[in-house]
């Protein structure tokens, strides 16, 4: 089933990381993609795409970091290249 979640790109990278970790921890989900949202609903939204995971699987914490190899993501209202890792 999975989940697509919009995250406020006006927030700091650390705040966005906390939101994503909270979502994974409290739902049986795993982040598979994170990028700026392509819709015009809110121009500074990012889109987090999650897939289902086994409820018994414990994931290591997720970390977001600026990276040349990352996706375009809104951070503090500006587009930056961001990658996620565990």
N, C-alpha and C positions, 0 to 999 in steps of 0.2 A: 504494500500500500504506500509506504513512504510518506514524505511531507515536504512541501516547499514552504519556507518561512522567510518573510521579509524582515530585514534587520536595518535599523536606522543608521545610515552612513554618515550622519552628522556626529555620531558618537566616536569616541576614541577607539583605537584598535584593541586596546585592553578590554574596554567595555563590550565590544562586539565579541571578543573571545570568551568572555564570561557568559554572555547570552548563549553562545553556541554550546559551550560545555554544560551549561544548565539544562539545555534542551536534550542533549544526549544522555545526561545523567538521570533525568526524570521521565524519560520516555525510552522505549526500546528502539532507539534510532542511532544511526551512524552517519556523520557528515560525509558526503561524496563529492560535492562541488560547492564553491563559494565564489560569487562574482557580482558585479553591479547588475541591478535589475534592468531589463531591457524595455520595460513598460513606462508609460508616462504618468502613472498614478501618483508617485512621489519621486521626483527626479534624483533624490539622494538615497534611495533604497538599494540595499544589496539583497541578493537572493541566495539563501542557503538551501541546498537540496540534500535531503536525508533519505536513506534507505532503511528498511526494517532490519533489526538485528535480534538475535536470540536474547531473551530476557536474562539469561544466566551469563552472558558474555560481559565481562567488565573491560571497558576500553581505557587505555591510558589517556591522560588529559590531552586535549587538543591545544595546539599553539598556533597563533597567527603571527606572521612576520613579514616585513617588507622584503621582497625578493624580485630580482630581475626576471626570474622564471615564473612569477606568479600571474594571477589573473587581475584584471582591472577591477578595483573595489573602491567604493567610497569610504574615506577615512577622514573624519573631521571636516566633512563637506568638500574634500578634494579627492580626485582620483589618484590612487597609488597602486603599484603592483604588489600584490599580497599572495602569499602561499600559506597553506596549512600543513602541519605535520603532527606526529604523535611522539 
